[in-house]
Every structure is written in structure tokens, then in C-alpha cells.
């Protein structure tokens, strides 16, 4: 089943503690690389003001929205307490230096 995962680029294409946008038929995804090289994928839209999370600041396994500083967990997509809201997460993995996205992310 993993053979059909979508290759979205090299791990080194995403800066450590940074993000990139991946355009899909169902909308834009934000793909992040933490300092420890863990990779995460979320919908690229903050649940509060709709800001582009891909432009946010990555710290640990969190991203801070660039519009109003809402902190979102890259692991769960949930806003940090006491805030509320959630962003849909998507499965992603790294194999042989390539970032692979679960094809389910392309379906609504």
C-alpha cells in the first residue's frame, strides 16, 4: 500500500524548522520539517483567522500562525491551550531522503 504514496520532494527541500506549501486538488497543504527532521503535514489554513500556516514559525513540534500567534501542534493539529480549534493532519513519511504524502490527503 505504501507504493502509491505521493513523492512531494526531497527532505532537504524543506528547511529545518520551516515549511513548504503543496498544492493538491482538495486545497493547499503545509509540510513542515522540525529541527529533529520529523516531517508533518497539515491543511495550510489556521482555524482562527485562516492564515497560511506554511508561513508560520516552527518550534519543537509546533507551528505558530503568522497572523495572530496561535500555536498549533504539528502532531495533532490542535490549538494549544487555552485556545481552541483544530487543523486536519495528514500522514507523511520520509524514505531514502524523499518526503512521501499519503494519497488519502488528496481526497476530501
N, C-alpha and C positions, 0 to 999 in steps of 0.2 A: 504493500500500500504506500510506502514512503517513496516509491519510484515516481509517483505523479506530483510530488511536491514541486512548487514553482521556485526556480533559481532566480533570486532577485538581485544578486550581485555578490561581490567579494566582501568578506568581513572587513577588510582594510578600507573599503569604500565608505564605511561609516566611522567617523572619528570616535575615539574613546570618549565617553561622556557626551555623545552627540546623537543626533537623529537625522533621518532622511525620510522623504515622502515617497511612497509607492502608490501610483495611481492604478486603481482596479475598476472593473465595470460597476461595482457597487459603491465606489467612493474612494477617497484617499485614506491610506494607512500611514501611520508614523512608525518607523522601525528604528529602535534605539539600541545603542551599544553602551553598556555600563563599563566602568573602569576595569572590572574583572573579566571583560569580554563576553559576559552574558548578553544575549540578544533578546529583545522583546518587541512585540508588535501590538499596536492599539489603533483604534479608529483615531484619525487625526483631527479630533474635534473635542474641545473641552466641554464638559457637561454644563458648565455655568454660563459662559458667555460665547461659546463656540469658537474660541481661539485655536490657532494651529499649534497643537501640542508638539509637533515636529520642530518648532522654533523654540521650545522650552529649554530650560536648564536641567540637565541630568545630574542627580546627586544620589549616590548609592543606587538603589533600585527604585528610584522615584524620579518624576519629572515635575517641574514647576511651570505652570502655564505662563506664557509671556504676557498675557493681558492683565491678569489680576492676582497672580501668585498662588493660585490654587495648587496644592500638591496632590499628585495622583500617583498611586502605586503602579509601577510597571508590571508587577507580578499579578495583581488582581484587577486593576483598572479602577479601584475605589478611591474616592477622595479621602484625604487624611482628616481625622477628627479635629475639630468639631464640625467640619464642613460635610456636606452630603453630595452625592452624585456618583456616577459610575460611567466608565468608558468601556466599550466592548474590547476584550483582548482577543488575540489570535495566536495560534500555535506557530512557532518559528523555531528553527534549529540551525546549527552550523555543522556542515560536513565537508571535510577537505578544504577548509578555508572559504567555503561558499555559504551564503545565507539562504536558507530554504524556507518558504512560506507554505503552510498547509493550504491546499486548494479550497478548503471549506471557507477561507477568508474571502474568496471571490464570489461566493454565493450569499444571498441575503438571508 
